[in-house]
């Protein structure tokens, strides 16, 4: 009788997945891609013995908003690592060791062969192809950008009557009022909140993407500091990390900064209804919202680019997104050369 797959696969937990798939001598890019994959396996409760690279591809494309070329690089790294693991003799030995020793050898071998066959299918490039395409116009559902009213409703959800609610309100407001990345928010310290850029009150981002530092003027959005200050005062924080987590029971505050995972937990706790559908807002959705609202308010593109910390203006334009038909409606930049009336063509 062939061994039961479920308990054997369950025996290979998240710790085992890290031990197996993460090479000791991996370079920075390899570690980054494999760690991303391992965290995804853990969050989706998948075993590394049953990977679904098509699902991981969709996650990278749609949830993480990676470019197709980046997704291809991630999948190539994962496939390469799986091939190395499958070539290693210890992998088969470990699988054999988990099968019932009293089972017929043929059945044990058939089970191990089945696992390897499944893995080969999953790492085949044809199983999870990445199409390279360009959308001139993307549906609103692809990249979420909140209206001013939707942003207000989101910030109202946590409330300010509890310490957790006050912290979460301050987090949401700071995302929307500065457009910072989740990692940048996690690394903020109290001294970063009030710096100056040519006399303008600004937020100091010390650890931006690519190790780039920048200052983001608050301008007329400096009201966000009222919420941040109240959180700091009620939490008894006067130095160190701005945003911190709670120990179990929420009576004691941690000394360390919150993690990116905590940020996602915060946003997952406050879904909002958009066009009749309950949606969970992602950190990058708030960053896109910041860019779009500034653009629609008439802020210069280069100023938005600098605030977001982008090197390329094309990246900033991607955050702003495609405008509606009305917003793209050309003004009267030319006058007609003749005094003629437009008749009979309106419906064409």
Secondary structure, 3 states (H helix, E strand, C coil): CCCCHHHHHHHCCHHHHHHHHCCCCCCHHHHHHHHHHHHHHHHCCCCHHHCCHHHHHHHHHHHCCCCHHHHHHHHHHHHHHHHHHHHCHHHHHHHHHHCCCCCCHHHHHHHHHHHHHHHHHHHCCCCCCCCCCCCCCCCCCCCCCCCHHHHHHHHHHCCCCCHHHHHHHHHHHHHHHHCCCHHHHHCCEHHHCCEEECCEEEEEECCCHHHCCEEEECHHHCCHHHHHHHHHHHHCCCCCECCEEECCCCCCEEEEECCHHHHHHHHHCCCEEECCEEECCCHHHHHHHHHHHHHHCCCCHHHHHHHHCCCCHHHHHHHHCCCCCCCCCCCCCCCCCCCCCCCCCCCC
